[in-house]
Amino acid sequence: MKKLAWPVLPLGIVTIALAIFAAPTPWEGPVIIPISAGHALSLLDSFATVVLLVGMAWLYGGLWQRRERLYHVMRRSPGASSVAIFVAGLGLGLLIASAFSSFFWWWAVGAVIFGAVLIMALSAATV
């Protein structure tokens, strides 16, 4: 049960945070920090950010504890691992760029790309 708790519980926390981020605009509360046209950090978004950071910190902490497993996976396939790291950086870059530019829907592409690589890393770490 404890072995299963690591990837499942933090992914559940991240899912809850994403659901909070997807809340309708009238529920969000006042804008705390305007970021760009069409983007701002509201009161509810701030709470969702804290929840997301807790879940992601738990995921990354678990990956760090299992870094030997990841190292062996990367040694077996260094080319694919390099491509996965590049693609994860691309996805994260699209996420960040979309918040500060007019690439409004590119955040979704970046989130899917980054999330897919993160799930691959989680599956490699739990083998």
C-alpha positions in Angstrom: 0.0 0.0 0.0 2.8 2.4 0.9 4.5 1.7 -2.4 1.3 2.5 -4.3 0.7 5.6 -2.2 3.7 7.5 -3.7 2.6 8.0 -7.2 -1.1 7.8 -6.7 -1.6 10.3 -3.8 0.5 13.1 -5.2 -1.1 12.7 -8.7 -4.5 12.9 -6.9 -3.4 16.2 -5.3 -2.2 17.5 -8.7 -5.6 16.5 -10.2 -7.4 18.4 -7.4 -5.3 21.5 -8.1 -6.1 21.3 -11.8 -9.8 21.0 -11.1 -9.5 24.1 -8.9 -7.7 25.9 -11.7 -10.6 25.0 -14.0 -13.2 26.6 -11.8 -15.6 29.0 -13.5 -14.5 32.7 -13.5 -17.2 33.9 -11.1 -15.8 31.6 -8.4 -12.2 32.8 -8.7 -12.5 35.9 -6.5 -10.5 39.1 -7.0 -7.4 39.4 -9.2 -4.3 39.4 -7.0 -1.6 39.7 -9.7 -2.3 40.6 -13.4 0.1 38.7 -15.6 -0.8 39.6 -19.2 -3.9 40.1 -21.3 -6.3 37.3 -20.5 -4.1 36.0 -17.7 -4.1 36.8 -14.0 -3.6 35.2 -10.7 -6.8 35.3 -8.7 -7.5 34.3 -5.1 -8.7 30.8 -6.0 -5.7 30.4 -8.4 -3.4 31.2 -5.6 -4.9 28.5 -3.5 -4.7 26.1 -6.4 -1.1 27.0 -7.0 -0.2 26.1 -3.4 -2.0 22.7 -3.8 -0.3 22.1 -7.1 3.1 22.9 -5.6 2.5 20.4 -2.7 1.6 17.7 -5.1 4.5 18.4 -7.5 7.0 18.6 -4.7 5.8 15.2 -3.4 6.2 13.8 -7.0 9.6 15.3 -7.5 10.7 14.2 -4.1 9.7 10.6 -4.9 11.5 10.8 -8.2 14.6 12.1 -6.4 14.5 9.2 -4.0 14.3 6.8 -7.0 17.0 8.5 -9.0 19.1 5.3 -9.1 16.2 3.6 -11.0 15.9 6.5 -13.4 19.7 6.5 -13.9 19.6 2.9 -14.9 16.8 3.5 -17.3 18.7 6.5 -18.8 21.9 4.4 -19.1 20.0 1.7 -21.1 18.6 4.2 -23.5 20.5 7.5 -23.5 19.2 8.7 -26.8 15.5 8.3 -25.9 16.2 9.8 -22.5 17.8 12.9 -24.0 14.8 13.3 -26.3 12.4 12.9 -23.3 14.3 15.6 -21.4 14.3 18.0 -24.4 10.6 17.4 -24.9 9.8 18.0 -21.2 11.7 21.3 -21.5 9.8 22.2 -24.6 6.5 21.5 -22.9 7.4 23.5 -19.8 8.7 26.4 -22.0 5.3 26.4 -23.9 3.5 26.6 -20.6 5.5 29.5 -19.3 5.5 31.4 -22.7 1.8 31.1 -23.0 1.2 32.8 -19.7 3.3 35.9 -20.8 2.3 36.1 -24.4 -0.6 35.9 -26.9 -0.1 32.1 -27.4 -3.3 31.6 -25.4 -4.0 27.9 -26.1 -0.4 26.8 -26.2 -0.5 26.2 -22.5 -2.7 23.2 -23.2 -0.1 21.8 -25.7 2.7 22.4 -23.2 0.8 20.9 -20.3 0.1 17.7 -22.3 3.7 17.4 -23.5 5.1 18.0 -20.0 2.6 15.8 -18.4 3.3 12.9 -20.8 7.0 13.0 -20.1 6.4 13.3 -16.3 4.2 10.2 -16.5 6.9 8.3 -18.4 9.4 9.3 -15.7 7.0 8.1 -13.0 6.4 4.8 -14.7 10.2 4.3 -15.1 10.7 5.1 -11.4 8.1 2.7 -10.2 9.3 -0.4 -12.2 
